[in-house]
């Protein structure tokens, strides 16, 4: 297994963009027991978080800069669809001067947020991209109706 040294920002971003489970990946990378990923066992959530924290030191600004360097806006991330479709997944749909972000399952949208500010909408898209183990990097976003959210 690999060393416990912190990963470069580029390496951290590669892991995030792979959509790998960050806790499983960190445990494997550090040579720690894979059984620790079972967070139903007392103490394992803390062990997983500690493993993630040892390897992932990137900041929100690092994520934004890395995506910008790749020429990616949050709505261009592979897990986001920008056109209405019948597939399951997350959608970011432009509607005039508003943007709608929602999840869809079995052809039915659920957990929708509407934005009249693209910058605020992109904050939520990045929040959705950031894994739960890096939840501290999520920021508040203001929806069209003034509600402040961090996730759908």
C-alpha positions in Angstrom: 0.0 0.0 0.0 0.9 3.6 -0.4 2.4 6.0 2.1 0.3 8.1 4.5 1.7 11.3 3.0 -0.9 13.9 2.0 -1.8 13.6 -1.7 -1.1 16.4 -4.1 -4.1 18.6 -5.0 -4.0 17.0 -8.5 -4.1 13.5 -7.0 -6.9 14.5 -4.6 -8.9 15.9 -7.5 -8.4 12.7 -9.5 -9.9 10.7 -6.7 -12.9 13.1 -6.3 -13.5 13.1 -10.1 -13.4 9.3 -10.2 -16.5 9.3 -7.9 -14.7 6.6 -5.8 -15.9 6.2 -2.3 -13.4 8.5 -0.6 -13.4 6.6 2.7 -12.9 3.2 1.0 -10.2 4.7 -1.2 -8.4 6.3 1.8 -8.5 3.1 3.9 -7.0 1.1 1.0 -4.4 3.7 0.2 -3.3 3.8 3.8 -3.3 0.0 4.1 -5.9 0.1 6.8 -8.5 -2.7 7.4 -11.3 -2.5 4.8 -13.7 -3.6 7.5 -13.5 -0.2 9.0 -15.7 1.1 6.1 -18.7 -0.6 7.8 -19.9 2.5 9.6 -22.6 0.5 11.4 -19.7 -0.7 13.7 -19.0 1.7 16.6 -15.9 3.7 16.0 -15.6 3.1 12.3 -17.1 6.4 11.2 -14.4 8.2 13.2 -11.7 5.8 11.8 -12.8 6.5 8.2 -13.0 10.3 8.7 -9.5 10.2 10.2 -8.2 8.3 7.2 -9.8 10.7 4.8 -8.5 13.7 6.7 -4.9 12.3 6.6 -5.0 12.3 2.8 -7.4 15.0 1.7 -6.3 18.5 2.6 -7.7 20.4 -0.4 -9.9 23.4 0.2 -13.0 24.7 -1.6 -10.7 27.1 -3.5 -8.5 24.2 -4.6 -11.5 22.4 -6.0 -12.7 25.5 -7.9 -9.2 26.3 -9.2 -8.6 22.7 -10.4 -11.9 22.5 -12.2 -11.3 26.0 -13.8 -7.8 24.8 -14.9 -9.5 21.9 -16.6 -12.0 24.2 -18.2 -14.9 22.8 -16.3 -17.8 24.7 -14.8 -19.7 22.8 -12.1 -22.6 22.1 -14.5 -20.1 20.4 -16.9 -19.1 17.7 -14.4 -19.9 14.2 -15.8 -22.6 13.5 -13.2 -24.8 16.5 -14.1 -27.2 16.5 -17.1 -28.0 19.8 -18.6 -30.9 18.7 -20.8 -34.2 17.3 -19.7 -34.2 13.5 -20.1 -35.9 10.5 -18.7 -32.8 8.9 -17.1 -32.1 8.9 -13.4 -29.5 11.3 -12.1 -28.9 15.0 -11.3 -30.1 17.7 -13.6 -29.2 21.4 -14.0 -31.6 23.0 -16.4 -31.5 26.6 -17.6 -35.0 28.1 -17.8 -34.8 31.7 -19.0 -33.1 33.7 -16.3 -33.4 30.9 -13.8 -31.7 27.6 -13.2 -33.2 24.5 -11.7 -31.2 21.8 -10.0 -32.9 18.5 -9.1 -32.5 14.8 -8.8 -34.6 12.4 -10.8 -35.5 8.8 -10.1 -37.7 6.6 -12.2 -38.5 9.5 -14.4 -39.7 11.7 -11.6 -37.9 14.8 -10.3 -37.5 15.3 -6.6 -35.5 17.5 -4.3 -35.5 20.6 -6.5 -34.0 24.0 -6.0 -34.5 27.0 -8.3 -31.8 29.8 -8.6 -31.9 33.2 -10.2 -28.1 33.6 -9.6 -25.8 31.3 -11.6 -23.0 31.8 -9.0 -25.3 30.5 -6.2 -26.5 27.6 -8.4 -22.9 26.6 -9.1 -22.1 26.6 -5.4 -24.8 24.0 -4.9 -23.6 21.9 -7.9 -20.1 21.9 -6.3 -21.6 21.0 -2.9 -23.3 18.0 -4.6 -19.9 17.0 -6.2 -18.1 17.1 -2.8 -18.3 13.7 -1.0 -19.9 13.4 2.4 -16.5 12.7 4.0 -15.5 16.3 2.9 -18.7 17.9 4.0 -16.8 20.7 5.7 -16.1 22.1 2.2 -19.7 22.6 1.4 -20.9 26.2 1.5 -24.4 27.9 1.9 -26.2 28.8 -1.3 -29.2 31.2 -1.8 -32.1 29.9 -3.8 -34.4 32.1 -5.9 -36.9 32.4 -3.0 -34.1 33.4 -0.6 -33.8 30.1 1.2 -30.2 29.3 2.2 -29.3 25.6 1.7 -26.1 23.4 1.5 -27.7 20.4 -0.2 -30.9 19.2 -1.7 
